[in-house]
Amino acid sequence: MPRILIIGGSFGGLGALKSIIKKAQNLTQQLDVTLVEPKLGILNILGIPKAVLDPEFAAESFVSFERANVYWDTIKLQEDMPFDTKKVLRSENGDKPHIGVAAEELKYNPNLKLHFVQGHVTELVNNIAKVKIGKLDKGRLPERYRPTKSAEEVDIPYDSVIIASGRTRNWPLDPLSSTVEELRKEMADSTAQIKNAKKTVIIGGGALGIELAGEIKHQFPEKEVVLVHPHATLPPEPLICDRFKQQVLEFLNNLGVEVLLNTRIKTEQADGVLVTTDGRVITSDLTFWCNYKKNNVDFLAKNYPNVFAPNGDILVTHQYEVKTDKGNVIGNVFAVGDLADLPLVKTAGWAYREGCQAGNNAVELVLNKDRGGYESVDKEYLEKGGMLLVVGMEQSICEDFLGQIFINDPEHLKMYEDYRLSSMFPTYGLTKEQ
Ligand SMILES: Cc1cc2nc3c(=O)[nH]c(=O)nc-3n(C[C@H](O)[C@H](O)[C@H](O)COP(=O)(O)OP(=O)(O)OC[C@H]3O[C@@H](n4cnc5c(N)ncnc54)[C@H](O)[C@@H]3O)c2cc1C
């Protein structure tokens, strides 16, 4: 039976899953699809600047696969997971249509076998994925969150694989939790740290650093917040215009965030004191290293070292097939979302769209062995901007694909009251109610 593997169950991976289920509704051949993801649900990572200081908001932002209305033929979990498999095991749910990840009813076809594995891929070798049934070890993770037990390992063979494993950031900006209860505790931990700190230093003025600085200052105006950024303007996104960047700086100033531009942190002392390259000494009760992000691609790099752009993104064709730096296409390996080297702003929307298209292409490949039905990246959006930032809940700026700027648009501010949870999750057939 042809087998497709999806690595990562966030925006890109769920887009791929959706398009495969949709395409498979009338399948006459059998198809086997496995999703590997360490979390037991999808977290609206857009809301992380608020989630790290509001555990209840964080909990709302996580939709467990238990209530996602996608039905699996098999489910493999880590030990002792509070997850009611009966709710989503096909054997317990008859021929119910899939609704989650689709926002429409997709009818059950017994020819499609769906498998969920709660783990992370550690290597791709000879069309086999090595998978650890355990949590990912993320950047700057406090010791108490490091796994203590060694994880079980399994092999998953595939004919085609879709890589949608995105990026890792430093704790707590990329939470480790697999379930809503774990997340509530993890975010209570970060909330306590923020509340206890009189002065917080945020390093890196990308979207995350800007929104986090805005959130902290908005929630706790009495606290000192310093944002350190190595360039003259922020965010560093090259496809965004100067006017957008000037406005963001003004928003931060309005909130009382101290912004230090054109400087970097040279050293971080044991007592938390930070020394910059231009000789400033900054005391800090709490430091967020928002400048760190790493593509989750180690599992690919082991055996495919030459498929990376200089910035670490995976080289892909416009049909999302991975290719080498010499241009050789690895036809059965697709990559989408944040880690794909495409000239698009990295957004959840693009990750989802790319995932849908790569899902289509993987099915065409394994069932029809034909690239004729492949879908391609939407070329008219390549090299275009498109970004929306909220700086402290009451200030927003958006640059659309046409380069038009919208400042404090009431619709945008409304949408970002919950960081798009209410508008985004219905795309996946999910609701925010627990
Ligand atoms: C603060 C912030 C604000 C943002 N605001 C917006 C916004 O307003 N609008 C917008 O559209 N976008 C926004 N984005 C960007 C958006 O969140 C990303 O573009 C999107 O999450 C990318 O989706 P993805 O599926 O490629 O990767 P990710 O969302 O990073 O998901 C990757 C998944 O893969 C899993 N994984 C990782 N490694 C492995 C492995 N080895 N094996 C198996 N699974 C693995 C992870 O657990 C994760 O679930 C924002 C991002 C941040 C950080």
The ligand as an SDF file (V2000), in Angstrom:
LIG
                    3D

 53 58  0  0  0  0  0  0  0  0999 V2000
    4.8570   35.5460   17.7960 C   0  0  0  0  0  0  0  0  0  0  0  0
    4.4470   35.0940   16.4390 C   0  0  0  0  0  0  0  0  0  0  0  0
    3.4210   35.7640   15.7980 C   0  0  0  0  0  0  0  0  0  0  0  0
    2.9930   35.3540   14.5510 C   0  0  0  0  0  0  0  0  0  0  0  0
    1.9640   36.0150   13.9680 N   0  0  0  0  0  0  0  0  0  0  0  0
    1.4620   35.5570   12.8030 C   0  0  0  0  0  0  0  0  0  0  0  0
    0.2900   36.1510   12.2320 C   0  0  0  0  0  0  0  0  0  0  0  0
   -0.2640   37.1110   12.7750 O   0  0  0  0  0  0  0  0  0  0  0  0
   -0.2110   35.6240   11.0930 N   0  0  0  0  0  0  0  0  0  0  0  0
    0.3690   34.5420   10.4890 C   0  0  0  0  0  0  0  0  0  0  0  0
   -0.1630   34.0580    9.4790 O   0  0  0  0  0  0  0  0  0  0  0  0
    1.4960   33.9830   10.9850 N   0  0  0  0  0  0  0  0  0  0  0  0
    2.0530   34.4510   12.1240 C   0  0  0  0  0  0  0  0  0  0  0  0
    3.1720   33.8740   12.6590 N   0  0  0  0  0  0  0  0  0  0  0  0
    3.8910   32.8510   11.8800 C   0  0  0  0  0  0  0  0  0  0  0  0
    3.2690   31.4820   12.0110 C   0  0  0  0  0  0  0  0  0  0  0  0
    3.0870   31.1510   13.3630 O   0  0  0  0  0  0  0  0  0  0  0  0
    4.1750   30.4660   11.3210 C   0  0  0  0  0  0  0  0  0  0  0  0
    4.4300   30.9120   10.0100 O   0  0  0  0  0  0  0  0  0  0  0  0
    3.5090   29.0970   11.2890 C   0  0  0  0  0  0  0  0  0  0  0  0
    3.3530   28.6100   12.6080 O   0  0  0  0  0  0  0  0  0  0  0  0
    4.3510   28.1110   10.4670 C   0  0  0  0  0  0  0  0  0  0  0  0
    3.6990   26.8860   10.4480 O   0  0  0  0  0  0  0  0  0  0  0  0
    4.5020   25.5320   10.1790 P   0  0  0  0  0  0  0  0  0  0  0  0
    3.4750   24.4530   10.1210 O   0  0  0  0  0  0  0  0  0  0  0  0
    5.4330   25.7110    9.0510 O   0  0  0  0  0  0  0  0  0  0  0  0
    5.4470   25.3220   11.4400 O   0  0  0  0  0  0  0  0  0  0  0  0
    5.1730   25.3460   12.9980 P   0  0  0  0  0  0  0  0  0  0  0  0
    3.9450   26.0970   13.3350 O   0  0  0  0  0  0  0  0  0  0  0  0
    6.4620   25.7600   13.5980 O   0  0  0  0  0  0  0  0  0  0  0  0
    4.8890   23.8300   13.3560 O   0  0  0  0  0  0  0  0  0  0  0  0
    5.8310   22.8340   13.2650 C   0  0  0  0  0  0  0  0  0  0  0  0
    5.2850   21.6000   13.9640 C   0  0  0  0  0  0  0  0  0  0  0  0
    6.1980   20.5310   13.7600 O   0  0  0  0  0  0  0  0  0  0  0  0
    6.4070   19.8460   14.9800 C   0  0  0  0  0  0  0  0  0  0  0  0
    7.7560   19.2750   14.9140 N   0  0  0  0  0  0  0  0  0  0  0  0
    8.9330   19.9080   15.0700 C   0  0  0  0  0  0  0  0  0  0  0  0
    9.9520   19.0570   14.9040 N   0  0  0  0  0  0  0  0  0  0  0  0
    9.4030   17.8600   14.6260 C   0  0  0  0  0  0  0  0  0  0  0  0
    9.9430   16.5850   14.3470 C   0  0  0  0  0  0  0  0  0  0  0  0
   11.2610   16.3680   14.3310 N   0  0  0  0  0  0  0  0  0  0  0  0
    9.0910   15.5660   14.1200 N   0  0  0  0  0  0  0  0  0  0  0  0
    7.7460   15.7770   14.1330 C   0  0  0  0  0  0  0  0  0  0  0  0
    7.1850   16.9660   14.3820 N   0  0  0  0  0  0  0  0  0  0  0  0
    8.0040   17.9960   14.6200 C   0  0  0  0  0  0  0  0  0  0  0  0
    6.2390   20.9000   16.0560 C   0  0  0  0  0  0  0  0  0  0  0  0
    5.8490   20.3170   17.2880 O   0  0  0  0  0  0  0  0  0  0  0  0
    5.1480   21.7920   15.4680 C   0  0  0  0  0  0  0  0  0  0  0  0
    3.8640   21.4060   15.8700 O   0  0  0  0  0  0  0  0  0  0  0  0
    3.6280   34.2600   13.9100 C   0  0  0  0  0  0  0  0  0  0  0  0
    4.6610   33.5730   14.5530 C   0  0  0  0  0  0  0  0  0  0  0  0
    5.0810   33.9770   15.8130 C   0  0  0  0  0  0  0  0  0  0  0  0
    6.1810   33.2090   16.5040 C   0  0  0  0  0  0  0  0  0  0  0  0
  1  2  1  0
  2  3  1  0
  2 52  2  0
  3  4  2  0
  4  5  1  0
  4 50  1  0
  5  6  2  0
  6  7  1  0
  6 13  1  0
  7  8  2  0
  7  9  1  0
  9 10  1  0
 10 11  2  0
 10 12  1  0
 12 13  2  0
 13 14  1  0
 14 15  1  0
 14 50  1  0
 15 16  1  0
 16 17  1  0
 16 18  1  0
 18 19  1  0
 18 20  1  0
 20 21  1  0
 20 22  1  0
 22 23  1  0
 23 24  1  0
 24 25  2  0
 24 26  1  0
 24 27  1  0
 27 28  1  0
 28 29  2  0
 28 30  1  0
 28 31  1  0
 31 32  1  0
 32 33  1  0
 33 34  1  0
 33 48  1  0
 34 35  1  0
 35 36  1  0
 35 46  1  0
 36 37  1  0
 36 45  1  0
 37 38  2  0
 38 39  1  0
 39 40  1  0
 39 45  2  0
 40 41  1  0
 40 42  2  0
 42 43  1  0
 43 44  2  0
 44 45  1  0
 46 47  1  0
 46 48  1  0
 48 49  1  0
 50 51  2  0
 51 52  1  0
 52 53  1  0
M  END
$$$$
